[in-house]
């Protein structure tokens, strides 16, 4: 019997996958427990529509990330922080500060968790950072830390 899985099942398949199982296993366990549904024509069409919608959503997200990359790549963002005479900052510039500067400069939000910052910036000058926009899509920006 063919069924469509509603949840991941170890050694059987992943969610929204069409699998062939024994009739008894499907009727006595998978279907009553809500783990799967019978692969009728209507259910198969629903599954395909759902997969198509997910693929379209992912493509829109990729296009959106590529647009952001085109705007951000190679740009310089200025961050002001209190600094001493020798260029050492009082405190540090964190990913949150860089995200706020990008929002102010370009008008769109960047999640601070997507900014790759190995350690906080503790001195003035220009630093190069990477922003992960989507899987495999990242933009490189320069951050100009200036003392106040």
N, C-alpha and C positions, 0 to 999 in steps of 0.2 A: 504494500500500500504506500502511496506517496503522500507525504505530509509536508506542511510548511512549519518550520520551527519558529516559535515566538520568543525563545530564549536560547542561549548557548547551551549545548549539551556535550559534555566531554565524550570523546570518541565517536560522535555522531555528526555534529555540524554546528554552524554558527546561526545566530538569529537571522530570520528572513531568508533562510536557505531551503531549497526544495530537496528533500531526501527520501530515499526508499527504505522502509522498515517493514518488519513482520507485522501482519494484521493484528495479532494479539497484543504486541507491544504498543502499537498505536492506539487500539481501542480500549485497552485495559489500563494503560499508564499515561502515555503522552497527551492524549486528548482530554481525559478526565482531570488531569493535574494542571491543565492550561499551558502545557509546554509546547503543544503543537496543535494545528488545525488541519483538517482534511484538505487535500489539494484539489478542490473543486475549481471549475473554470473561473468563477467569481473571485475566489480567494487568490488564485494565481494572478489574475488581472490586477487585484489590489496590491499584491506583492510587487509586481512589475512597475505599477504606478508609483509606489512608495520609493522603489530603487531609483526610478527616473527623477523623481523630485529631489532625492538626496544628491544625485549626480549634478543636477542643475544648480542646487544650492552651493555645492562645493566649487563649481565653475565660476559662479558669481563672486565667491569669496576670493578665489585666485585672481580674477580680473580686478577686484577691488584692491588687493594687496599689490598687484603690479602697478596700478595707478599711484598708490602711495609711494612705491619704490621710485617711480619716475620723478615724483615731486621731491623726495627726500635725498636721493643718492647724490653724494658729493656736496651737499649744502653745509653751511656753517651756522651753528646756533651759538648765541652769546649767552653765557650764564654769569651773573655778577654775584660775588661773595665777598665777605669781609676778609681782608688779607693784611699781613704784616709787610714791612718794608722789603724783605728779601723774597717776597712772592709766595710765602707759605700761608695757607689759609687758616683762619680761626674756625675749626670744624672741618667739614668736608662737603663736596658736591656729590650727592647720591643720585640714583636713577630717577627718583621722584622729582628732583630739581630739573633734570634734563628733560623729563616728560612735560613739565610745566612750561619750560622754555620753548619746546617744539610746538605745544598748543598755542602759545602766545605768538610765535613767529609764523606758523603755517595755518592755523585755524582748525586743525583736526586733532582729536585725542589719540595719544599713543599710550598703551598700558605700560606702566613702569616695569612690570615683570618681563616685558618683551625686550627691554634694553639690556644688552649684554655689557655688564660692567664688572670686571673681575675684582676690583677693589675700589672703594670710594676715591674720588680725585681730591688730593690734598695740597695741590700747588697750582699756581696760575699757569696759563699757557694753553696751547692747542692740543687736544687729545682726540684720537679717532675712535669712534664707537660703532658697534653693529646693533641694528634693531631688527629683531626677527618678526617679520610681518605675517608669515604663513609658513607651512612646511616647505622648506627648500627655498623660500623667498626671503631675502634679507637686504637691508639697505645700510650703507656705510655713511655716517655723518661725522662732521668734525665739531667738537665742542670747544669753544673759545672761552676759557675761564678767565675772567677779569676781576681784579681787586677793586673794591669800592674805596 
